[in-house]
Amino acid sequence: MKRIDAEQINGRAEMMAREEILRLAESQRANLATKFEDLLGDGGPPDEKADEMIRAIREWRDVPSTRSLD
């Protein structure tokens, strides 16, 4: 009988998770970030102050979402 170790199981699980993420991104026609810098984005307007950004985020939180958790 062939013995399977934890490293093989983890490697297989990682591969399956990666495939699932790629399928999901493809179905949503989304581009995946391939570099860390891509995740940072453009940082918003260059003249925006931190207080303005915080105020905007707080206002957005008060707006009811049309999304459903169901």
C-alpha positions as CSV (number, residue, x, y, z in Angstrom):
1,M,0.0,0.0,0.0
2,K,1.3,3.4,-1.0
3,R,1.8,5.9,1.9
4,I,0.6,9.5,1.4
5,D,2.1,12.1,3.6
6,A,0.7,15.4,4.8
7,E,2.9,17.4,2.3
8,Q,1.3,15.6,-0.6
9,I,-2.2,16.2,0.7
10,N,-1.5,19.9,1.3
11,G,0.0,20.2,-2.2
12,R,-3.0,18.6,-3.7
13,A,-5.4,20.8,-1.7
14,E,-3.5,23.9,-2.8
15,M,-3.6,22.9,-6.4
16,M,-7.4,22.3,-6.2
17,A,-8.0,25.6,-4.5
18,R,-5.9,27.4,-7.1
19,E,-7.9,25.8,-9.9
20,E,-11.1,26.8,-8.3
21,I,-10.0,30.4,-8.0
22,L,-9.0,30.5,-11.6
23,R,-12.4,29.0,-12.7
24,L,-14.3,31.5,-10.6
25,A,-12.2,34.5,-12.0
26,E,-12.8,33.2,-15.5
27,S,-16.5,32.9,-15.0
28,Q,-16.6,36.5,-13.6
29,R,-14.3,37.7,-16.4
30,A,-12.1,39.1,-13.7
31,N,-8.4,39.8,-14.0
32,L,-6.3,38.3,-11.2
33,A,-3.5,40.3,-9.6
34,T,-0.2,38.8,-10.3
35,K,2.0,41.3,-8.5
36,F,1.6,42.7,-5.0
37,E,1.7,46.2,-6.4
38,D,-1.5,45.4,-8.4
39,L,-3.3,44.9,-5.1
40,L,-2.4,48.4,-3.9
41,G,-4.3,50.2,-6.7
42,D,-3.7,53.8,-7.6
43,G,-4.2,55.2,-4.1
44,G,-7.1,57.5,-5.1
45,P,-7.0,61.2,-5.9
46,P,-3.5,62.7,-5.2
47,D,-4.9,65.8,-3.5
48,E,-7.3,63.9,-1.2
49,K,-6.4,64.2,2.5
50,A,-6.7,61.3,5.0
51,D,-9.6,63.0,6.8
52,E,-11.5,63.3,3.6
53,M,-11.0,59.7,2.8
54,I,-12.1,58.6,6.2
55,R,-15.2,60.8,6.0
56,A,-16.1,59.3,2.6
57,I,-15.7,55.7,3.9
58,R,-18.0,56.5,6.9
59,E,-20.6,57.9,4.5
60,W,-20.4,54.9,2.3
61,R,-20.9,52.6,5.3
62,D,-24.2,54.4,6.1
63,V,-25.6,53.7,2.6
64,P,-27.7,50.6,2.6
65,S,-26.4,47.8,0.3
66,T,-28.5,46.3,-2.5
67,R,-26.6,43.1,-2.2
68,S,-28.0,40.1,-0.5
69,L,-26.2,37.6,1.8
70,D,-28.6,34.8,0.6
